[in-house]
């Protein structure tokens, strides 16, 4: 039960940021978008490791790493998105 709640909370963090971005309420390079993605995907990565769900580990692990990398770049004064 607790495990399920943790997974749902992690998923909701990612989905809320994503939907807010689609609705134009959050910029995908903002901390308000990146931090929920990093936390949510990190939580889901841990639960996937516990369950040995390899595809989910890959998906959420990469998502977490990219989110954290983008947060670090932003904190260093660099735009987290690729130049066009």
Secondary structure as the mmCIF struct_conf table of DSSP 4:
data_model
#
loop_
_struct_conf.conf_type_id
_struct_conf.id
_struct_conf.beg_label_comp_id
_struct_conf.beg_label_asym_id
_struct_conf.beg_label_seq_id
_struct_conf.end_label_comp_id
_struct_conf.end_label_asym_id
_struct_conf.end_label_seq_id
HELX_RH_AL_P HELX_RH_AL_P1 UNK A 2 UNK A 22
TURN_TY1_P TURN_TY1_P1 UNK A 23 UNK A 24
BEND BEND1 UNK A 25 UNK A 26
TURN_TY1_P TURN_TY1_P2 UNK A 28 UNK A 29
BEND BEND2 UNK A 30 UNK A 30
HELX_RH_AL_P HELX_RH_AL_P2 UNK A 31 UNK A 51
TURN_TY1_P TURN_TY1_P3 UNK A 52 UNK A 52
HELX_RH_AL_P HELX_RH_AL_P3 UNK A 54 UNK A 75
TURN_TY1_P TURN_TY1_P4 UNK A 76 UNK A 77
BEND BEND3 UNK A 80 UNK A 81
HELX_LH_PP_P HELX_LH_PP_P1 UNK A 82 UNK A 83
#
